[in-house]
Each structure stands twice: as C-alpha cells, then as structure tokens.
C-alpha cells in the first residue's frame, strides 16, 4: 500500500513537470487547466498517503515506540510539574492578595492618623486623575472605567474613615456625619487630628 501511494506521488510529480512544460509551449485551455488540477490532486493524495503509511511503519518499530513512549511520559511529567507550580503561585498570590484587599476595603479593625492621612492624599490625587479622564471621554470605555475606579476609591475612603473613627474611641457610626455638610468638614479635621483612643472613655 505504501508503494502504491509513493507511485501516485511520483506519477503526480512527473505529470506536473510534463504539464508545466506543455503550458510553456502551448496556450492555456480549459482542458489543460482541468488536467493540471487533477495532477495536483493526485500528487497531494499520493504524498499524504505515503507519509502517513511510512509514519505508521516507523512508529511500529520497537526502538521508535520506546522513544515516543518515553517522550510522552516526560511531557506528562513536565505538564504535571507546571500545573503544580501554577497552583503554588496562585495559592501564594491568593495568600498575599487576601490580606491586602482586607486591609484596603475591610471595615473591621483600626487605622492610625498617619495611615488615614496617607490614604486621603493618595485617593484625592487618584480621584482628580480619574475625574479628568472621565471628563475627557465620558462616553467611551475609558470614561466607564474611570467611573468604576472612582467608585472603588470611594469604597476605600469609606472603609478607612470607619476604621479611623473607631480608632479615636468613638462609635464608628459617627462617620455617617460625612454625609451632612458642613459637619463632614469638621469630621475630616477630627479624624486627622484626634489621637488614638482619645475618646475611649467618653459615652459616644
């Protein structure tokens, strides 16, 4: 069977050479075009069948089969190692990312005046940049992303404000004064200036 496909391929090659030589010397006609397509199809079929059967014969050889099996085993081991490495990286990233997100967006615990001041400055600058981006292209995807980012910044400010209010010693619900102008300005000054547990024993 292999010799048959090889013969088809060789016949196709010879026919292709003859066809090309004829086309050079004679004008192109519909019959000549059809012959050329038939010769090309014959050549491709012969080559594909020959290579497939030859590959099967080579793979059946014991030494080749052993090499293929060994290569497949090594590939499986490498794939397993890569999967393990990926899982370890994801686990490590998650273990680091979880506490970070909890610190940035969490409402439990406390933050000091220094932490609160740093967050106020950074989020203020970031909000200005995001608002400028939104004003430049409000109807584009950049404007939508800017609005979403501003919402995330507001969540950070809310979380740090609640924790800083608790840190002063008063009930964290007092942070709701941020919604009442001009009491919100007084609250910002209060949170930036009052030390930790200053009002711990106060009935507030």
N, C-alpha and C positions, 0 to 999 in steps of 0.2 A: 504493500500500500504506500509506503514511504517513497519507493522508487517511482510509483505512478504519479504522485504529486510533484516529485522532482522533475519527472519528464514533462509534465504540464508546464511547470515553471520555465524550463529550458526552451520548450517549444514556444512559449509566450515571448521569451526574450528574443529568440531567432525571428519570430513573426513580427515583433516590434521593430527590430532592425530593418527587416525587409519592407515593412510598411513605411517607415520613415524614409528609406531610400526611394521608394515609389513616389511618395508625396513630393520629394525634392524634384523628381524628374517629370512628374505628371501633375495636371491640375487637380485640385481637391473636388471630389464629388460626394454625394450623399452616401453612395455605396462604400466609398473609401473611408468616410467617417465612421460608418457602422462597423466596418472591418477593424478599424483602429480601436473602437470601444470594446469589441469582442476580444481582441488580442489583449488589451489591458486587463479586462476582467479575468481572462484565462490565466494571465501571469500572476495576478493577485491571489486568485484561488490556489494556484499551484504552490506559490511561495508560502501562503498561510498554512496549507495542509502539510507541506513538507516540514516547516519549522515546528508545527505542533507535534507531529509524529516523532520527529527527531528528539524534541524535548522530552516526550514521554519515554522514549527508549533510553535516553541518558539518565533520567530520574530513576529508572528501574535498576540501574547499576548499584551494587551494594555500597561501594565507597561514596558515590554521589548521594545516595539516600541517607547514609550516615551523616554526611556533611550538612545536608538540608535539615535533618532532624536536630543536629547539634545547633545549627544557626537558629532554628525556630525556638529551641529551648532557651538559648541565650537571649533572643528577642523577648521571650516571655518573662525571663528574669529581669531584664532591663525595664520592661514595662511595669512590672510589679514594684521594682525599686523606685521608679519615677512616681508611681501612684502613692507610695509610702511617703516619699519626700514632699509631694504636693499636699498630702493630708497633714504632715507635720507642719508645713509652712502655714496652711490655713488655720490649724489649731493654734499655732504661736501668734499669728496675726489676730485671731479672734480673742486670745487671752490678753493681748495688749490693747486691742481696739475697744473691748468691752468697758474696762475701767476708764478709758479716756472719754468715751461717749457718756458714761455715767457722770464723770466729773463736769463735762461741759453742759449736758442737758438735764442732769438729775436735780431733784428738789430736796433731797434728804441731805443732812449734814450742814456744815457751815463753810463760809469763806471769810477771809480776813479783809481788812480795809485795803491792803496792798493788792490783793488778788482782784477785789472788786474794782479798784481804780484802773488796773491794767486792762481788765475786760471792758470797762467803759470807754477807755481811749481807743482800743483796738476795734471794738464793734462800731464806735462812732465813725472812725475813718473808713471802715469797710462799708458802712451804710451809705456814706457820701459817694463812694465809688460806685456802688451798686445802683444808687438812685440816679447818678449821672448816666450810667449805661442804659437804664430804663428810659430816661428822657430822650436819649439819642435815637433809640429804635424801640418804641413802645409796642409796636405791632409785630415784631419779629420774634424768633425763638430766643434771641438774646434778652429781649425785654421780659419774656416769660420766665426765663431762668433767673433774671435779676430779681423779679418779684418773689420767686420761691426762696432765693437766697436771703432776701430781706426778712421773709417770714422765719427762716431758721435763725437769723441773728436776733430777731425779737424773742424767740424761744430761749435763746442763751441768756439774754438780758433778764428775762423773767425768772429763769432758774437761779441766776446769781443774785438777783435782787431779793428773792425769797430767802435764800440761804444767808445773805448778808444781814437781812432784817432779823433773822433768828440769832445771828451771831452777836447782835447788840444786846440781847437779853430780853427783847420784847417779843410778843407773839407775831409769827410770820404773816398773819392775816393783815397786819398793819401795812403791808406792802401794797395792798389794794388802793391806798391813797394815791398811788401813781396815776390812777385814772381820774383823779379830781384836781383840776388846775384851780388855783396855783399851789395847792398843797403838795403836788408832785415835785415842784422845785425844792420846797423845804425838805421833802423826804430824801431827795438826792443828796442834799447837803448833809442831812442827818446821817445817811449811810456812809458818806465819805469821811466824816469827821469823828463819829462816836466810836470809841474803842470797844474791844470785845467784852461782852458781859457787863457793860456799863449800867444797864437797867435790869440786871439779873433778878434783883430782889424787889423790883418795882411791880405793882399789881397791874401790869399791862401785858 
